[in-house]
Amino acid sequence: MVEGSMTQGAGQGPEAERTGTLRDFRVPAYVHETGPYAQSTPPGEATGPAAPPEAFPPDYSDAYTPTERDLPVINRGDTLQVAVDPAAVPDPIPAEGPGPLFVVGDVHGYLDELLAALREKGLIDDQAQWSAGTARLWFLGDFTDRGPDGIGVIDLVMRLSAEAAAAGGYCKALMGNHELLLLGAKRFADTPVNSGAGTATFQAAWLLNGGQKTDMDRLQDHHLQWMARLDAVEEVDGHLLVHSDTTAYLDYGDSIEAVNDTIREALTRNDADEVWDLFRKFTKRFSFRDEGGAAAVRSLLDTYGGTRIVHGHSPIPYLLGEVGSEDGEDPAPPVVEGPHVYADGLAIAMDGGVTMAGKLLVQQLPLEI
């Protein structure tokens, strides 16, 4: 692993290595030992040799999580990245009526970066208290794993939710695939589940996807209850907010209310295989890219409403940068200046790739492009 920068999470938990290359983002697939992939196991257990990329079948996108070989590159000319001036002064927060709308991309435990980004936009003060009055703030999911202080991030979001409501605004959050993963790891641990491509466990998947022992040690019932009650889809001011760039939401209902109710009910039933299926589907990505991407976005907008979709999950460096090379060396990740607009202008990507030395994005909507 190539060393990246080190970040300390607000005094809680050990320092965590921040990945410096795109290569470190990959995760193995869970499959039968006799299948075309290598069986993934928790750290410390023996593993067989990994299957070569050529062995991956064409429909591998339906398996667990893409490897770097399954991350196609789109031409930079086909995309638009909206630059955000770090020195720009935030717009004044109105005293009455609905305030401005902000969205936050994947945080993944990087609490210090989150605090800095929220301060830059005038949403919190130097004491990390809500200072944005009637502003509306949406987190797009993935609060934990890979970074040093996921529980600290959840605690901050929960506190800001109360403070924003008291000020006449709000701070809300969506369900990400890593919330499902952490819930599963806590509830089901090493209970075998049917992954769709073999046998897996939530515990092994959580570790392989950057699970932090300090987060698990500090995880309490109120954190679990909060995560389990998060909505998966919302529509605000014409923006359809989701975590993952996938059409899998259509599998759970033909309205926003139906999707959210179906997912909450599934978590209430506490069935390991059912929760795994949720996790697997919301780990899919890139439905909005390349040929047919705009049509996929429209299928969601036509079903749930809105004129543009806003998502996290797939890091912008993957959407903009070349992944892998003939000599096996990864290039430096592209610099992320702001959100990434694509799919005929219908989709906005908000995961700035903070886990790979990118940027944690907090953006006011609508975008002026």
C-alpha positions as CSV (number, residue, x, y, z in Angstrom):
1,M,0.0,0.0,0.0
2,V,1.3,3.4,-0.9
3,E,1.3,5.7,2.1
4,G,-1.0,8.7,2.1
5,S,-1.6,11.5,4.6
6,M,-2.5,10.8,8.2
7,T,-5.6,12.2,9.8
8,Q,-6.5,12.2,13.5
9,G,-10.2,12.0,14.3
10,A,-11.0,14.7,16.8
11,G,-9.0,13.0,19.5
12,Q,-10.9,9.7,19.4
13,G,-9.5,6.5,18.0
14,P,-6.1,5.8,16.5
15,E,-4.6,7.5,13.5
16,A,-5.9,5.9,10.3
17,E,-4.0,5.7,7.1
18,R,-5.6,7.7,4.3
19,T,-5.3,5.9,1.1
20,G,-3.2,7.6,-1.5
21,T,-4.0,5.6,-4.6
22,L,-7.1,4.4,-6.4
23,R,-5.8,0.8,-6.1
24,D,-6.5,0.8,-2.4
25,F,-10.3,1.3,-2.9
26,R,-10.9,-2.2,-4.4
27,V,-12.4,-5.0,-2.3
28,P,-12.5,-8.7,-3.0
29,A,-15.7,-10.6,-4.1
30,Y,-17.4,-13.2,-1.9
31,V,-17.8,-16.4,-3.9
32,H,-17.5,-20.1,-3.7
33,E,-14.0,-21.5,-3.6
34,T,-14.7,-23.5,-6.7
35,G,-16.1,-20.4,-8.6
36,P,-14.2,-18.1,-10.9
37,Y,-13.3,-15.8,-8.1
38,A,-11.1,-16.3,-5.0
39,Q,-13.0,-16.8,-1.7
40,S,-12.6,-13.7,0.5
41,T,-11.9,-14.3,4.2
42,P,-11.3,-12.1,7.2
43,P,-7.7,-10.9,7.9
44,G,-5.5,-13.5,9.4
45,E,-7.2,-16.5,7.7
46,A,-5.7,-18.4,4.8
47,T,-6.9,-17.5,1.3
48,G,-6.4,-19.2,-2.0
49,P,-4.9,-17.4,-5.0
50,A,-6.9,-14.6,-6.5
51,A,-8.5,-15.3,-9.9
52,P,-7.1,-13.2,-12.7
53,P,-9.2,-10.4,-14.0
54,E,-9.8,-12.3,-17.2
55,A,-11.8,-14.9,-15.2
56,F,-14.4,-12.3,-14.2
57,P,-17.7,-12.9,-16.1
58,P,-19.3,-10.1,-18.1
59,D,-22.1,-9.8,-15.6
60,Y,-19.8,-9.4,-12.6
61,S,-21.4,-6.0,-11.9
62,D,-24.2,-8.0,-10.1
63,A,-21.7,-9.5,-7.7
64,Y,-20.5,-8.0,-4.5
65,T,-18.4,-4.9,-5.2
66,P,-16.4,-3.9,-8.3
67,T,-12.6,-4.4,-8.4
68,E,-10.5,-1.8,-10.1
69,R,-10.9,-3.8,-13.4
70,D,-14.6,-3.1,-13.3
71,L,-14.3,0.6,-13.0
72,P,-14.6,1.9,-16.6
73,V,-13.4,5.3,-17.5
74,I,-15.4,8.0,-19.2
75,N,-13.8,10.8,-21.2
76,R,-13.1,14.0,-19.4
77,G,-14.8,15.9,-22.2
78,D,-18.1,14.2,-21.5
79,T,-18.2,15.4,-17.9
80,L,-18.5,18.7,-16.1
81,Q,-16.9,19.4,-12.8
82,V,-18.2,22.4,-10.9
83,A,-15.4,24.3,-9.2
84,V,-16.0,25.7,-5.8
85,D,-13.9,28.6,-4.6
86,P,-12.7,27.8,-1.0
87,A,-12.4,31.5,-0.3
88,A,-15.9,32.3,-1.2
89,V,-18.1,33.8,1.5
90,P,-21.2,31.7,2.2
91,D,-24.5,33.4,1.2
92,P,-26.3,35.1,4.1
93,I,-28.7,32.8,5.9
94,P,-32.2,34.2,5.9
95,A,-33.9,34.8,9.2
96,E,-37.3,33.4,8.1
97,G,-38.6,30.9,5.7
98,P,-36.9,27.9,4.2
99,G,-33.1,28.4,4.2
100,P,-30.6,27.4,1.5
101,L,-30.2,23.7,0.7
102,F,-26.8,21.9,1.2
103,V,-25.7,18.4,0.6
104,V,-22.7,16.5,2.0
105,G,-21.0,13.6,0.2
106,D,-19.5,10.5,1.8
107,V,-17.6,11.2,5.0
108,H,-16.3,7.8,5.9
109,G,-15.0,8.7,9.4
110,Y,-13.1,11.8,8.4
111,L,-14.5,14.0,11.2
112,D,-11.8,16.7,11.0
113,E,-12.4,17.2,7.3
114,L,-16.1,17.3,7.8
115,L,-15.9,20.0,10.5
116,A,-13.6,22.1,8.3
117,A,-16.0,21.8,5.3
118,L,-19.1,22.7,7.4
119,R,-17.3,25.7,8.8
120,E,-16.2,26.9,5.4
121,K,-19.9,27.0,4.3
122,G,-21.0,28.8,7.5
123,L,-23.1,25.9,8.7
124,I,-21.3,25.5,12.0
125,D,-19.2,27.9,14.2
126,D,-15.7,27.5,15.7
127,Q,-17.2,25.4,18.5
128,A,-18.9,23.1,16.0
129,Q,-22.4,24.4,16.9
130,W,-25.1,24.9,14.3
131,S,-24.9,28.5,13.1
132,A,-26.9,28.3,9.9
133,G,-30.4,29.3,11.2
134,T,-33.1,27.9,8.8
135,A,-30.6,26.3,6.4
136,R,-31.4,22.7,5.3
137,L,-28.5,20.1,5.3
138,W,-28.6,16.6,3.9
139,F,-26.0,14.0,4.3
140,L,-26.0,11.4,1.5
141,G,-24.8,8.5,3.7
142,D,-21.6,6.5,4.4
143,F,-20.6,8.0,7.8
144,T,-18.2,5.2,8.9
145,D,-15.5,2.8,7.8
146,R,-12.0,3.6,6.3
147,G,-11.6,6.8,8.3
148,P,-10.6,7.3,11.9
149,D,-13.8,8.4,13.6
150,G,-17.0,7.2,12.2
151,I,-18.9,7.2,15.5
152,G,-17.7,10.8,16.0
153,V,-19.3,11.7,12.7
154,I,-22.6,10.0,13.6
155,D,-22.6,11.8,17.0
156,L,-22.0,15.1,15.2
157,V,-24.8,14.6,12.7
158,M,-27.2,13.6,15.5
159,R,-26.4,16.7,17.5
160,L,-26.6,19.0,14.6
161,S,-30.0,17.6,13.8
162,A,-31.3,18.7,17.1
163,E,-29.6,22.1,17.0
164,A,-30.8,22.8,13.4
165,A,-34.4,21.9,14.3
166,A,-34.3,24.3,17.2
167,A,-33.1,27.1,14.9
168,G,-35.9,26.5,12.4
169,G,-33.7,24.6,9.9
170,Y,-32.9,20.9,9.7
171,C,-30.0,18.4,9.3
172,K,-31.0,15.1,7.9
173,A,-29.3,12.0,6.6
174,L,-29.8,9.1,4.1
175,M,-29.0,5.5,4.4
176,G,-25.7,4.5,2.7
177,N,-24.4,1.0,2.0
178,H,-21.9,1.3,4.8
179,E,-24.7,2.0,7.3
180,L,-26.2,-1.3,6.2
181,L,-22.8,-2.9,6.5
182,L,-22.1,-1.7,10.0
183,L,-25.7,-2.7,11.1
184,G,-25.1,-6.1,9.7
185,A,-21.7,-6.5,11.3
186,K,-23.1,-5.6,14.7
187,R,-26.3,-7.7,14.4
188,F,-25.1,-10.8,12.6
189,A,-21.3,-10.8,13.1
190,D,-19.9,-14.0,11.5
191,T,-23.3,-15.6,10.7
192,P,-23.0,-17.0,7.2
193,V,-25.2,-15.4,4.6
194,N,-26.0,-16.2,1.0
195,S,-24.2,-13.5,-0.9
196,G,-25.7,-14.4,-4.3
197,A,-22.3,-15.7,-5.4
198,G,-21.3,-17.9,-2.5
199,T,-21.1,-17.7,1.3
200,A,-20.1,-14.5,3.1
201,T,-20.4,-12.9,6.5
202,F,-21.1,-9.3,7.4
203,Q,-18.1,-9.3,9.8
204,A,-15.7,-10.2,7.0
205,A,-17.3,-7.8,4.6
206,W,-17.0,-5.0,7.2
207,L,-13.3,-5.6,7.8
208,L,-12.6,-5.8,4.1
209,N,-14.3,-2.5,3.5
210,G,-12.4,-0.5,6.1
211,G,-14.2,-1.4,9.3
212,Q,-12.6,0.3,12.3
213,K,-12.4,-1.5,15.6
214,T,-12.7,1.8,17.5
215,D,-16.0,2.4,15.8
216,M,-17.3,-1.0,16.8
217,D,-16.1,-0.6,20.3
218,R,-18.0,2.7,20.7
219,L,-21.1,1.7,18.8
220,Q,-24.1,2.0,21.1
221,D,-27.8,1.2,20.8
222,H,-28.9,4.7,20.0
223,H,-26.4,4.8,17.0
224,L,-27.9,1.5,15.7
225,Q,-31.5,2.8,16.1
226,W,-30.6,6.0,14.3
227,M,-29.0,4.2,11.4
228,A,-31.9,1.7,11.0
229,R,-34.4,4.5,10.8
230,L,-32.7,6.5,8.0
231,D,-34.5,7.1,4.8
232,A,-33.0,5.8,1.5
233,V,-34.6,8.3,-0.9
234,E,-35.8,11.9,-0.6
235,E,-36.9,14.6,-3.0
236,V,-36.1,18.2,-2.1
237,D,-36.5,21.3,-4.3
238,G,-36.5,19.1,-7.4
239,H,-33.4,17.2,-6.3
240,L,-33.8,13.5,-5.9
241,L,-31.4,12.5,-3.2
242,V,-30.0,9.0,-2.9
243,H,-26.8,7.4,-1.7
244,S,-25.9,5.0,-4.5
245,D,-25.7,5.6,-8.3
246,T,-27.8,2.5,-9.0
247,T,-31.4,1.8,-10.1
248,A,-31.8,-0.8,-7.4
249,Y,-34.1,1.5,-5.5
250,L,-36.8,0.6,-8.1
251,D,-36.8,-2.9,-6.6
252,Y,-38.2,-1.6,-3.4
253,G,-41.2,0.5,-4.4
254,D,-42.7,2.9,-6.9
255,S,-42.8,5.8,-4.6
256,I,-40.4,7.4,-2.2
257,E,-42.6,6.5,0.8
258,A,-42.8,2.9,-0.4
259,V,-39.0,2.5,-0.8
260,N,-38.3,4.0,2.6
261,D,-41.0,1.9,4.3
262,T,-39.9,-1.3,2.6
263,I,-36.3,-0.9,3.7
264,R,-37.2,0.0,7.3
265,E,-39.4,-3.0,7.5
266,A,-36.7,-5.3,6.1
267,L,-34.3,-4.1,8.8
268,T,-37.0,-4.6,11.4
269,R,-37.4,-8.2,10.4
270,N,-33.7,-8.7,11.3
271,D,-33.1,-11.4,8.7
272,A,-29.4,-11.7,7.8
273,D,-29.9,-12.8,4.2
274,E,-32.5,-10.0,3.6
275,V,-30.2,-7.3,5.0
276,W,-27.3,-8.7,3.0
277,D,-29.4,-8.5,-0.2
278,L,-30.1,-4.8,0.7
279,F,-26.4,-4.2,1.2
280,R,-25.4,-6.0,-2.0
281,K,-27.9,-4.0,-4.1
282,F,-26.9,-0.6,-2.7
283,T,-23.2,-1.4,-3.2
284,K,-23.8,-1.5,-7.0
285,R,-22.5,1.6,-8.8
286,F,-22.1,3.3,-12.2
287,S,-25.7,2.9,-13.4
288,F,-25.7,6.5,-14.6
289,R,-22.5,6.3,-16.6
290,D,-21.7,5.8,-20.2
291,E,-24.3,4.7,-22.7
292,G,-27.7,4.4,-21.2
293,G,-26.7,6.4,-18.1
294,A,-29.1,9.3,-18.7
295,A,-32.0,6.9,-19.4
296,A,-31.2,5.1,-16.0
297,V,-31.4,8.5,-14.2
298,R,-34.7,9.3,-16.0
299,S,-36.2,6.0,-14.8
300,L,-35.6,7.1,-11.2
301,L,-36.8,10.7,-11.8
302,D,-39.9,9.5,-13.6
303,T,-40.8,7.2,-10.8
304,Y,-39.9,9.2,-7.7
305,G,-40.0,12.8,-9.0
306,G,-37.4,15.5,-9.3
307,T,-35.5,17.0,-12.2
308,R,-32.0,16.0,-11.2
309,I,-30.5,13.2,-9.1
310,V,-27.8,13.8,-6.4
311,H,-25.8,10.9,-5.1
312,G,-22.6,9.9,-3.3
313,H,-21.1,6.3,-3.2
314,S,-18.9,6.4,-6.3
315,P,-15.9,8.6,-5.8
316,I,-15.4,11.4,-8.3
317,P,-11.7,10.3,-8.9
318,Y,-13.1,7.1,-10.3
319,L,-15.5,9.0,-12.6
320,L,-12.7,11.3,-13.8
321,G,-9.5,9.4,-13.6
322,E,-7.9,6.4,-15.3
323,V,-7.8,3.3,-13.1
324,G,-4.9,1.0,-13.5
325,S,-2.4,0.8,-16.2
326,E,-0.5,-1.7,-18.3
327,D,2.5,-1.6,-16.0
328,G,0.3,-2.1,-12.9
329,E,1.0,1.4,-11.6
330,D,-1.9,3.7,-10.7
331,P,-1.8,7.3,-11.7
332,A,-2.2,10.1,-9.1
333,P,-5.9,10.6,-8.4
334,P,-7.4,13.6,-10.2
335,V,-7.8,16.8,-8.2
336,V,-11.4,17.2,-7.0
337,E,-12.5,20.8,-7.0
338,G,-16.3,20.3,-6.7
339,P,-19.3,18.1,-7.6
340,H,-19.3,16.1,-10.8
341,V,-22.2,16.7,-13.2
342,Y,-22.9,14.1,-15.9
343,A,-25.6,11.9,-17.6
344,D,-26.7,14.8,-19.8
345,G,-26.6,17.1,-16.8
346,L,-29.2,15.0,-14.9
347,A,-26.8,13.5,-12.2
348,I,-24.6,15.2,-9.6
349,A,-21.9,13.1,-7.9
350,M,-20.9,14.3,-4.5
351,D,-18.4,11.7,-3.2
352,G,-15.1,13.7,-3.5
353,G,-13.0,10.7,-2.6
354,V,-11.9,11.8,0.9
355,T,-10.6,8.3,1.5
356,M,-8.1,8.5,-1.4
357,A,-6.7,12.0,-0.7
358,G,-9.6,13.7,-2.4
359,K,-12.0,16.2,-1.0
360,L,-15.0,16.0,1.4
361,L,-17.7,17.9,-0.5
362,V,-20.3,20.2,1.1
363,Q,-22.3,21.9,-1.7
364,Q,-25.2,24.4,-1.8
365,L,-27.9,23.5,-4.3
366,P,-29.0,24.3,-6.9
367,L,-25.8,24.3,-8.9
368,E,-25.3,27.2,-11.3
369,I,-23.8,25.5,-14.4
